[in-house]
Amino acid sequence: MFLSIITRCYKRPKMLDNNVQSLKRQMDQDYEQIFLVDEVGYGLAWANKQFHRHRDKPQGEYVLMLDDDDMLTNNHAIRIWKQAARDRPQLIMHKFDCGPWGILPTRDMWAAQYPKVTHVGTPCFLTRRDIWYEYIQEFGAPTAGDFCYLRALWPYLASIAWLDIVMGKVQQIGKGVPELA
């Protein structure tokens, strides 16, 4: 299997349905989707800590974080990522429309020595599974788990594939806020 997609979920059924439907529209279906469901509202820090508990679940060669409020808009995303993965880079970076924050990663990050918090979000990168396992505990930070994760592994990356393509968009900026009834 090529891709494991981990989706953190919290009381946003319409957005989750959009997320799942965007994956079903992929021209290449070589993926699995793993759901981390927060029924109580423990929040992002709790969800990030669940990765470590579920670290053996992803079976794909690469791992992508695609939260319930994220969706792929490029129906060829998996095919494009597969082409980028031919040489087995440790990280595949691509663009994502993050609403009011704009298109991430920012142009500044493409040549950055270290990523900054405002440069990237979780739906902007795929990690090779062996790297995911090695650095997954970095997601356990109380805030900005994606940033802490990338910051920890960045100095050790030997290979990054950069794709100048927007693969999807965030449906709602709200840090886990449930949908309105």
C-alpha positions as CSV (number, residue, x, y, z in Angstrom):
1,M,0.0,0.0,0.0
2,F,1.3,3.4,-0.9
3,L,-0.4,5.8,1.5
4,S,-1.9,5.8,5.1
5,I,-4.1,8.9,5.7
6,I,-4.7,9.7,9.4
7,T,-7.8,11.7,10.0
8,R,-8.4,13.3,13.4
9,C,-12.2,13.7,13.9
10,Y,-14.4,15.7,16.3
11,K,-18.2,16.3,15.8
12,R,-17.9,17.6,12.2
13,P,-19.9,15.0,10.2
14,K,-20.5,17.2,7.1
15,M,-16.8,18.1,6.8
16,L,-15.8,14.6,7.5
17,D,-18.1,13.4,4.7
18,N,-16.4,16.0,2.4
19,N,-13.0,14.7,3.5
20,V,-13.9,11.1,2.7
21,Q,-15.6,12.0,-0.6
22,S,-12.5,13.9,-1.7
23,L,-10.5,10.7,-1.2
24,K,-13.1,8.6,-3.0
25,R,-12.6,10.9,-6.0
26,Q,-8.9,10.1,-6.2
27,M,-8.0,8.5,-9.5
28,D,-5.6,6.2,-7.7
29,Q,-7.1,4.4,-4.7
30,D,-3.9,3.0,-3.2
31,Y,-4.5,4.3,0.3
32,E,-6.0,3.5,3.7
33,Q,-7.8,6.0,6.0
34,I,-7.3,5.7,9.7
35,F,-9.7,7.7,12.0
36,L,-8.7,9.0,15.4
37,V,-12.1,10.0,16.9
38,D,-12.4,12.4,19.7
39,E,-15.9,11.9,21.0
40,V,-15.5,14.1,24.1
41,G,-13.6,17.1,22.9
42,Y,-10.2,16.6,24.4
43,G,-8.7,18.6,21.6
44,L,-5.7,18.7,19.4
45,A,-3.1,17.9,22.0
46,W,-5.0,14.8,22.9
47,A,-5.3,13.8,19.3
48,N,-1.6,14.3,18.7
49,K,-0.7,12.1,21.6
50,Q,-2.9,9.3,20.1
51,F,-0.5,9.0,17.1
52,H,2.0,7.5,19.5
53,R,-0.5,5.0,20.8
54,H,-1.6,4.1,17.2
55,R,1.9,4.2,15.8
56,D,1.8,0.7,14.4
57,K,-1.5,1.2,12.5
58,P,-0.2,3.0,9.4
59,Q,0.6,0.3,6.8
60,G,1.3,2.6,3.8
61,E,4.8,3.5,2.5
62,Y,4.0,7.1,3.3
63,V,1.8,8.8,6.0
64,L,-0.4,11.9,5.5
65,M,-2.3,13.9,8.1
66,L,-5.7,15.0,6.6
67,D,-8.0,16.2,9.4
68,D,-11.8,16.0,9.2
69,D,-11.9,19.7,8.1
70,D,-9.3,19.1,5.3
71,M,-10.1,17.8,1.8
72,L,-8.1,17.0,-1.3
73,T,-9.1,19.1,-4.3
74,N,-6.6,17.6,-6.8
75,N,-8.1,14.3,-7.9
76,H,-4.6,13.1,-9.0
77,A,-2.9,13.8,-5.7
78,I,-2.1,10.2,-4.9
79,R,-0.7,9.6,-8.4
80,I,1.4,12.7,-8.2
81,W,2.7,11.7,-4.8
82,K,3.6,8.3,-6.1
83,Q,5.6,9.8,-8.9
84,A,7.4,12.1,-6.4
85,A,8.1,9.0,-4.2
86,R,10.0,7.1,-6.9
87,D,13.3,7.8,-5.3
88,R,11.9,7.3,-1.8
89,P,12.3,10.8,-0.3
90,Q,11.9,11.0,3.4
91,L,9.4,13.8,3.1
92,I,7.2,15.0,0.3
93,M,6.1,18.7,0.6
94,H,3.2,20.1,-1.4
95,K,0.9,23.1,-1.2
96,F,-2.4,23.3,0.6
97,D,-5.0,26.2,0.7
98,C,-5.3,27.0,4.4
99,G,-8.0,29.7,4.0
100,P,-7.1,32.9,5.8
101,W,-3.5,31.8,6.3
102,G,-3.1,31.5,2.5
103,I,-1.3,28.8,0.5
104,L,1.1,26.8,2.7
105,P,4.0,26.1,2.9
106,T,4.9,29.7,2.3
107,R,7.5,30.5,-0.3
108,D,10.0,31.3,2.5
109,M,9.9,27.7,3.7
110,W,11.1,26.2,0.3
111,A,14.6,27.3,1.1
112,A,14.4,27.5,4.9
113,Q,17.0,26.1,7.2
114,Y,14.2,25.3,9.7
115,P,10.5,25.4,9.3
116,K,8.6,28.1,11.2
117,V,5.1,27.7,12.8
118,T,3.4,30.0,10.2
119,H,5.1,28.3,7.2
120,V,3.4,24.9,7.2
121,G,0.5,22.8,8.4
122,T,-0.1,19.0,8.7
123,P,-1.9,18.5,5.3
124,C,1.2,20.0,3.5
125,F,3.5,17.0,3.8
126,L,3.8,13.2,3.5
127,T,6.4,11.4,5.6
128,R,7.9,8.1,4.8
129,R,6.6,5.6,7.3
130,D,10.0,4.7,8.8
131,I,10.6,8.5,9.5
132,W,7.0,8.8,10.9
133,Y,7.8,6.0,13.4
134,E,11.1,7.5,14.4
135,Y,9.7,11.0,15.1
136,I,6.0,10.4,16.0
137,Q,6.5,11.3,19.7
138,E,7.2,14.9,18.6
139,F,3.5,15.3,17.8
140,G,2.8,15.1,21.5
141,A,3.6,18.8,22.1
142,P,0.7,20.7,23.7
143,T,0.4,23.0,20.7
144,A,1.8,23.1,17.1
145,G,2.5,19.3,17.0
146,D,3.0,19.5,13.3
147,F,5.6,22.2,13.7
148,C,7.4,20.3,16.5
149,Y,7.4,17.2,14.4
150,L,8.9,18.9,11.4
151,R,11.3,20.9,13.4
152,A,12.7,17.7,15.1
153,L,13.2,15.8,11.9
154,W,14.3,18.6,9.6
155,P,18.0,18.6,10.4
156,Y,18.2,14.9,9.8
157,L,16.4,14.8,6.4
158,A,18.5,13.6,3.6
159,S,15.8,13.9,0.9
160,I,12.8,16.1,0.4
161,A,10.6,16.2,-2.7
162,W,9.1,19.6,-3.3
163,L,5.9,19.8,-5.3
164,D,4.7,23.2,-6.4
165,I,1.1,22.0,-6.6
166,V,-1.9,22.8,-4.4
167,M,-3.4,19.5,-3.4
168,G,-6.3,20.5,-1.2
169,K,-8.0,23.0,1.1
170,V,-9.1,23.5,4.7
171,Q,-12.8,23.7,5.0
172,Q,-12.9,25.5,8.3
173,I,-10.3,27.3,10.4
174,G,-11.4,26.6,13.9
175,K,-8.9,24.4,15.8
176,G,-11.3,21.6,16.3
177,V,-14.5,23.5,16.8
178,P,-17.6,21.3,16.1
179,E,-19.9,22.2,13.2
180,L,-22.7,24.5,13.9
181,A,-26.1,22.8,13.9
